[in-house]
């Protein structure tokens, strides 16, 4: 599961060489990563202050790196209250948790910290400690009552970083639409939503990187995807973010069932779904479940498209996509 606010995903926005003045572009830094927003507004309004406010509220709600955030207070048992933003994320997480047989699980917080992918620094992976934390893992051990989060064990900790950036993208997109904006693209840390047309008057185009460990994002574009109609796109992969202990690399995708970083034949998963939050969470779940399970999931969910990159028995890169994604791929 992805657990770093600053993780860089294998997605690059493909923009025209020069952005016309009629499109407003806002860029900045949030949640340990960058964001980029481009939109057309006939009134030429600059929404930077409002977007900054949205980003601040989300950070104060669900950043595990902010000791004063709502989620940090939940994790330290200072409070059991949840704000509307975090409540929405938790409810969405419950849906993905059920749909993926527990592969997506926001209660992995204690293991994230124990391994060293959270705010706490560790010297390595302590197998005994991880196994001792497994009884705390499982979204069946938490529930929402009104605006309160009830935990079966006070040691349970939440980590929503595998869905938060996608959720952030959706919230900003909804804000732009509330202002009458019909042509926009919002990207936060590689998670994207888009609607309408780009500066060239065509659908927005997003590039998917080939999963090469040392490559710079955008250096090796493997495919180009058309994205519009408010759909979200997210990519998760194990080839860029990891920790290294005594020469051994450990991927950031945590399997909630075992508590350990998951390694399988799936190298990266790019998902297109009705919301960026869902795409974000599913991309993480696919990395836990592997290639065959992910293919079956996509086949049984008509609103989800996927582009999966995997390693064959000879170690060569291979890719798979469903028919829905084929229609989105540029030749």
Secondary structure, 3 states (H helix, E strand, C coil): CCCCCCCCCCEEECCCCCCCCCEEEEEEEECCEEEEEEEECCCCCCCHHHHHHHHHHHHHHHCCCCCCCHHHHHHCCCCCECCHHHHHHHHHHHHHHHHCCCCCCCCCHHHHHHHCCCCCCCCCCCHHHHHHHHHHCCHHHEEEECCEEEECCCCCCCCCHHHHHHHHHHHHHHHHHHCCCCCEEEEECCEEEEECCCCCCCCEEEEEECCCCCCCCCCCEEEEEEECCCCEEEEEECCCCEEEECCEEEECCECCCCCCECCCCEEEEEEEECCHHHHHHHHHHHHHHCHHHHHHHHHCCCCCEEEEEEECCCCCEEEEECHHHHHHECC
